[in-house]
Amino acid sequence: MRILAIAGVIAALIMPAHAQTKMDAENEKNSKAELEKDMAKRKKESEEIEKAYNETVRKTRDQPAAKKMDPWANMR
């Protein structure tokens, strides 16, 4: 009885790992295509973010430094 229980536990532990490795060629091909599309989309978004960042940095460098306000200037 113990041997049957041990065999059942081992089979239960092996099945999920076996199920994860089943992937036919078509599913693998579709996964690669989706991955490539996702990578291209992320690269485009990254480039857009970098462009916006560089524009913002350029705008802040071009502006003259603001005159510092001293609210207590009249009190001294």
N, CA, C and O atoms as a GROMACS GRO file, in nm:
protein
  304
    1MET      N    1   0.081  -0.119   0.000
    1MET     CA    2   0.000   0.000   0.000
    1MET      C    3   0.087   0.127   0.000
    1MET      O    4   0.056   0.224  -0.068
    2ARG      N    5   0.196   0.122   0.078
    2ARG     CA    6   0.285   0.237   0.083
    2ARG      C    7   0.349   0.261  -0.053
    2ARG      O    8   0.363   0.375  -0.097
    3ILE      N    9   0.387   0.154  -0.118
    3ILE     CA   10   0.452   0.167  -0.248
    3ILE      C   11   0.356   0.231  -0.348
    3ILE      O   12   0.398   0.313  -0.429
    4LEU      N   13   0.230   0.194  -0.343
    4LEU     CA   14   0.130   0.252  -0.432
    4LEU      C   15   0.112   0.401  -0.402
    4LEU      O   16   0.098   0.481  -0.495
    5ALA      N   17   0.111   0.438  -0.275
    5ALA     CA   18   0.097   0.579  -0.236
    5ALA      C   19   0.218   0.659  -0.281
    5ALA      O   20   0.204   0.770  -0.332
    6ILE      N   21   0.338   0.603  -0.263
    6ILE     CA   22   0.460   0.671  -0.305
    6ILE      C   23   0.462   0.688  -0.457
    6ILE      O   24   0.500   0.794  -0.507
    7ALA      N   25   0.422   0.584  -0.529
    7ALA     CA   26   0.417   0.594  -0.675
    7ALA      C   27   0.316   0.699  -0.719
    7ALA      O   28   0.341   0.771  -0.816
    8GLY      N   29   0.204   0.710  -0.649
    8GLY     CA   30   0.104   0.812  -0.682
    8GLY      C   31   0.156   0.953  -0.659
    8GLY      O   32   0.132   1.042  -0.740
    9VAL      N   33   0.228   0.972  -0.549
    9VAL     CA   34   0.284   1.104  -0.519
    9VAL      C   35   0.389   1.140  -0.623
    9VAL      O   36   0.391   1.254  -0.671
   10ILE      N   37   0.475   1.048  -0.658
   10ILE     CA   38   0.576   1.076  -0.760
   10ILE      C   39   0.512   1.109  -0.894
   10ILE      O   40   0.555   1.202  -0.962
   11ALA      N   41   0.409   1.034  -0.932
   11ALA     CA   42   0.339   1.061  -1.058
   11ALA      C   43   0.273   1.198  -1.054
   11ALA      O   44   0.273   1.270  -1.155
   12ALA      N   45   0.216   1.236  -0.939
   12ALA     CA   46   0.151   1.366  -0.927
   12ALA      C   47   0.253   1.480  -0.938
   12ALA      O   48   0.221   1.586  -0.990
   13LEU      N   49   0.374   1.457  -0.891
   13LEU     CA   50   0.477   1.561  -0.900
   13LEU      C   51   0.537   1.571  -1.039
   13LEU      O   52   0.579   1.679  -1.080
   14ILE      N   53   0.542   1.462  -1.111
   14ILE     CA   54   0.601   1.462  -1.244
   14ILE      C   55   0.505   1.520  -1.348
   14ILE      O   56   0.551   1.584  -1.443
   15MET      N   57   0.378   1.500  -1.334
   15MET     CA   58   0.282   1.543  -1.437
   15MET      C   59   0.286   1.693  -1.467
   15MET      O   60   0.289   1.729  -1.584
   16PRO      N   61   0.286   1.783  -1.367
   16PRO     CA   62   0.291   1.926  -1.402
   16PRO      C   63   0.417   1.963  -1.480
   16PRO      O   64   0.409   2.044  -1.573
   17ALA      N   65   0.530   1.908  -1.445
   17ALA     CA   66   0.653   1.937  -1.518
   17ALA      C   67   0.645   1.884  -1.660
   17ALA      O   68   0.693   1.948  -1.754
   18HIS      N   69   0.586   1.769  -1.677
   18HIS     CA   70   0.572   1.711  -1.811
   18HIS      C   71   0.477   1.795  -1.896
   18HIS      O   72   0.499   1.811  -2.016
   19ALA      N   73   0.372   1.846  -1.836
   19ALA     CA   74   0.274   1.926  -1.910
   19ALA      C   75   0.334   2.058  -1.956
   19ALA      O   76   0.295   2.110  -2.061
   20GLN      N   77   0.425   2.112  -1.881
   20GLN     CA   78   0.486   2.240  -1.918
   20GLN      C   79   0.581   2.226  -2.036
   20GLN      O   80   0.602   2.323  -2.109
   21THR      N   81   0.637   2.110  -2.056
   21THR     CA   82   0.733   2.093  -2.164
   21THR      C   83   0.668   2.060  -2.297
   21THR      O   84   0.736   2.060  -2.400
   22LYS      N   85   0.539   2.030  -2.297
   22LYS     CA   86   0.472   1.997  -2.423
   22LYS      C   87   0.442   2.125  -2.499
   22LYS      O   88   0.362   2.208  -2.457
   23MET      N   89   0.509   2.138  -2.612
   23MET     CA   90   0.483   2.252  -2.698
   23MET      C   91   0.519   2.210  -2.839
   23MET      O   92   0.635   2.177  -2.867
   24ASP      N   93   0.422   2.211  -2.926
   24ASP     CA   94   0.453   2.170  -3.062
   24ASP      C   95   0.517   2.285  -3.139
   24ASP      O   96   0.524   2.398  -3.090
   25ALA      N   97   0.563   2.256  -3.257
   25ALA     CA   98   0.638   2.354  -3.336
   25ALA      C   99   0.555   2.476  -3.371
   25ALA      O  100   0.608   2.588  -3.374
   26GLU      N  101   0.427   2.458  -3.398
   26GLU     CA  102   0.342   2.572  -3.436
   26GLU      C  103   0.325   2.669  -3.320
   26GLU      O  104   0.335   2.790  -3.339
   27ASN      N  105   0.301   2.617  -3.201
   27ASN     CA  106   0.287   2.705  -3.084
   27ASN      C  107   0.418   2.778  -3.056
   27ASN      O  108   0.417   2.895  -3.018
   28GLU      N  109   0.528   2.710  -3.074
   28GLU     CA  110   0.657   2.773  -3.052
   28GLU      C  111   0.681   2.884  -3.154
   28GLU      O  112   0.734   2.990  -3.120
   29LYS      N  113   0.641   2.859  -3.278
   29LYS     CA  114   0.657   2.960  -3.384
   29LYS      C  115   0.571   3.082  -3.353
   29LYS      O  116   0.617   3.195  -3.367
   30ASN      N  117   0.446   3.059  -3.310
   30ASN     CA  118   0.358   3.169  -3.276
   30ASN      C  119   0.412   3.247  -3.156
   30ASN      O  120   0.402   3.370  -3.152
   31SER      N  121   0.467   3.176  -3.061
   31SER     CA  122   0.523   3.244  -2.944
   31SER      C  123   0.640   3.333  -2.984
   31SER      O  124   0.653   3.444  -2.934
   32LYS      N  125   0.723   3.283  -3.074
   32LYS     CA  126   0.838   3.364  -3.118
   32LYS      C  127   0.791   3.488  -3.194
   32LYS      O  128   0.846   3.596  -3.177
   33ALA      N  129   0.688   3.471  -3.278
   33ALA     CA  130   0.637   3.585  -3.353
   33ALA      C  131   0.578   3.690  -3.259
   33ALA      O  132   0.600   3.809  -3.277
   34GLU      N  133   0.503   3.644  -3.159
   34GLU     CA  134   0.446   3.737  -3.062
   34GLU      C  135   0.556   3.806  -2.982
   34GLU      O  136   0.547   3.925  -2.952
   35LEU      N  137   0.659   3.731  -2.948
   35LEU     CA  138   0.770   3.788  -2.872
   35LEU      C  139   0.842   3.895  -2.955
   35LEU      O  140   0.878   4.000  -2.902
   36GLU      N  141   0.862   3.869  -3.084
   36GLU     CA  142   0.927   3.968  -3.170
   36GLU      C  143   0.842   4.094  -3.184
   36GLU      O  144   0.896   4.205  -3.182
   37LYS      N  145   0.711   4.078  -3.197
   37LYS     CA  146   0.622   4.194  -3.205
   37LYS      C  147   0.628   4.275  -3.075
   37LYS      O  148   0.634   4.398  -3.077
   38ASP      N  149   0.627   4.204  -2.964
   38ASP     CA  150   0.632   4.271  -2.834
   38ASP      C  151   0.763   4.346  -2.816
   38ASP      O  152   0.765   4.459  -2.766
   39MET      N  153   0.873   4.284  -2.857
   39MET     CA  154   1.003   4.349  -2.845
   39MET      C  155   1.010   4.474  -2.934
   39MET      O  156   1.066   4.576  -2.893
   40ALA      N  157   0.955   4.466  -3.055
   40ALA     CA  158   0.955   4.582  -3.145
   40ALA      C  159   0.871   4.695  -3.086
   40ALA      O  160   0.909   4.811  -3.094
   41LYS      N  161   0.758   4.660  -3.026
   41LYS     CA  162   0.671   4.760  -2.965
   41LYS      C  163   0.742   4.827  -2.847
   41LYS      O  164   0.736   4.949  -2.832
   42ARG      N  165   0.807   4.748  -2.764
   42ARG     CA  166   0.878   4.804  -2.650
   42ARG      C  167   0.993   4.893  -2.694
   42ARG      O  168   1.019   4.996  -2.633
   43LYS      N  169   1.062   4.853  -2.800
   43LYS     CA  170   1.174   4.934  -2.850
   43LYS      C  171   1.123   5.068  -2.901
   43LYS      O  172   1.185   5.172  -2.877
   44LYS      N  173   1.010   5.066  -2.973
   44LYS     CA  174   0.953   5.190  -3.025
   44LYS      C  175   0.911   5.282  -2.910
   44LYS      O  176   0.938   5.402  -2.912
   45GLU      N  177   0.845   5.224  -2.808
   45GLU     CA  178   0.803   5.304  -2.694
   45GLU      C  179   0.925   5.362  -2.621
   45GLU      O  180   0.922   5.477  -2.577
   46SER      N  181   1.029   5.283  -2.609
   46SER     CA  182   1.150   5.330  -2.543
   46SER      C  183   1.213   5.446  -2.619
   46SER      O  184   1.260   5.543  -2.559
   47GLU      N  185   1.215   5.435  -2.751
   47GLU     CA  186   1.270   5.544  -2.833
   47GLU      C  187   1.187   5.671  -2.819
   47GLU      O  188   1.243   5.781  -2.813
   48GLU      N  189   1.054   5.657  -2.813
   48GLU     CA  190   0.968   5.774  -2.797
   48GLU      C  191   0.991   5.840  -2.661
   48GLU      O  192   0.994   5.963  -2.651
   49ILE      N  193   1.006   5.760  -2.557
   49ILE     CA  194   1.031   5.814  -2.423
   49ILE      C  195   1.166   5.885  -2.420
   49ILE      O  196   1.178   5.993  -2.362
   50GLU      N  197   1.266   5.826  -2.482
   50GLU     CA  198   1.400   5.886  -2.485
   50GLU      C  199   1.397   6.018  -2.561
   50GLU      O  200   1.462   6.115  -2.520
   51LYS      N  201   1.323   6.023  -2.670
   51LYS     CA  202   1.312   6.146  -2.749
   51LYS      C  203   1.245   6.256  -2.667
   51LYS      O  204   1.291   6.370  -2.666
   52ALA      N  205   1.136   6.222  -2.599
   52ALA     CA  206   1.066   6.320  -2.516
   52ALA      C  207   1.155   6.370  -2.402
   52ALA      O  208   1.154   6.489  -2.370
   53TYR      N  209   1.231   6.281  -2.344
   53TYR     CA  210   1.324   6.318  -2.237
   53TYR      C  211   1.430   6.415  -2.288
   53TYR      O  212   1.457   6.518  -2.226
   54ASN      N  213   1.488   6.382  -2.402
   54ASN     CA  214   1.592   6.469  -2.458
   54ASN      C  215   1.538   6.607  -2.494
   54ASN      O  216   1.606   6.707  -2.475
   55GLU      N  217   1.416   6.614  -2.545
   55GLU     CA  218   1.354   6.743  -2.576
   55GLU      C  219   1.333   6.825  -2.450
   55GLU      O  220   1.357   6.946  -2.449
   56THR      N  221   1.289   6.760  -2.344
   56THR     CA  222   1.267   6.830  -2.218
   56THR      C  223   1.397   6.883  -2.160
   56THR      O  224   1.403   6.995  -2.111
   57VAL      N  225   1.501   6.802  -2.165
   57VAL     CA  226   1.631   6.845  -2.115
   57VAL      C  227   1.682   6.962  -2.196
   57VAL      O  228   1.736   7.058  -2.140
   58ARG      N  229   1.666   6.957  -2.328
   58ARG     CA  230   1.712   7.066  -2.414
   58ARG      C  231   1.637   7.195  -2.381
   58ARG      O  232   1.697   7.302  -2.376
   59LYS      N  233   1.507   7.185  -2.360
   59LYS     CA  234   1.427   7.304  -2.330
   59LYS      C  235   1.469   7.366  -2.197
   59LYS      O  236   1.476   7.489  -2.185
   60THR      N  237   1.497   7.283  -2.098
   60THR     CA  238   1.535   7.339  -1.968
   60THR      C  239   1.675   7.399  -1.973
   60THR      O  240   1.702   7.494  -1.899
   61ARG      N  241   1.763   7.348  -2.055
   61ARG     CA  242   1.897   7.405  -2.067
   61ARG      C  243   1.893   7.540  -2.140
   61ARG      O  244   1.972   7.630  -2.109
   62ASP      N  245   1.803   7.554  -2.236
   62ASP     CA  246   1.794   7.676  -2.315
   62ASP      C  247   1.735   7.792  -2.236
   62ASP      O  248   1.761   7.908  -2.269
   63GLN      N  249   1.656   7.765  -2.135
   63GLN     CA  250   1.593   7.872  -2.058
   63GLN      C  251   1.695   7.936  -1.965
   63GLN      O  252   1.778   7.867  -1.906
   64PRO      N  253   1.688   8.067  -1.953
   64PRO     CA  254   1.781   8.133  -1.860
   64PRO      C  255   1.743   8.099  -1.716
   64PRO      O  256   1.628   8.068  -1.686
   65ALA      N  257   1.840   8.106  -1.629
   65ALA     CA  258   1.814   8.077  -1.489
   65ALA      C  259   1.720   8.183  -1.433
   65ALA      O  260   1.739   8.302  -1.458
   66ALA      N  261   1.621   8.140  -1.360
   66ALA     CA  262   1.523   8.233  -1.303
   66ALA      C  263   1.588   8.313  -1.191
   66ALA      O  264   1.672   8.262  -1.117
   67LYS      N  265   1.547   8.439  -1.180
   67LYS     CA  266   1.599   8.524  -1.074
   67LYS      C  267   1.550   8.469  -0.941
   67LYS      O  268   1.430   8.443  -0.924
   68LYS      N  269   1.641   8.453  -0.847
   68LYS     CA  270   1.604   8.396  -0.718
   68LYS      C  271   1.524   8.499  -0.639
   68LYS      O  272   1.562   8.616  -0.627
   69MET      N  273   1.416   8.453  -0.586
   69MET     CA  274   1.330   8.539  -0.504
   69MET      C  275   1.374   8.532  -0.360
   69MET      O  276   1.404   8.425  -0.307
   70ASP      N  277   1.377   8.648  -0.297
   70ASP     CA  278   1.406   8.654  -0.154
   70ASP      C  279   1.288   8.724  -0.088
   70ASP      O  280   1.280   8.847  -0.091
   71PRO      N  281   1.197   8.648  -0.029
   71PRO     CA  282   1.079   8.711   0.027
   71PRO      C  283   1.109   8.798   0.148
   71PRO      O  284   1.026   8.881   0.186
   72TRP      N  285   1.224   8.782   0.210
   72TRP     CA  286   1.260   8.860   0.327
   72TRP      C  287   1.353   8.979   0.294
   72TRP      O  288   1.409   9.041   0.384
   73ALA      N  289   1.367   9.008   0.167
   73ALA     CA  290   1.460   9.114   0.126
   73ALA      C  291   1.425   9.249   0.189
   73ALA      O  292   1.515   9.324   0.227
   74ASN      N  293   1.297   9.283   0.202
   74ASN     CA  294   1.254   9.412   0.256
   74ASN      C  295   1.264   9.415   0.409
   74ASN      O  296   1.262   9.523   0.468
   75MET      N  297   1.273   9.302   0.472
   75MET     CA  298   1.276   9.295   0.617
   75MET      C  299   1.417   9.310   0.673
   75MET      O  300   1.433   9.333   0.793
   76ARG      N  301   1.517   9.298   0.592
   76ARG     CA  302   1.654   9.302   0.645
   76ARG      C  303   1.708   9.441   0.648
   76ARG      O  304   1.822   9.462   0.689
   0.00000   0.00000   0.00000
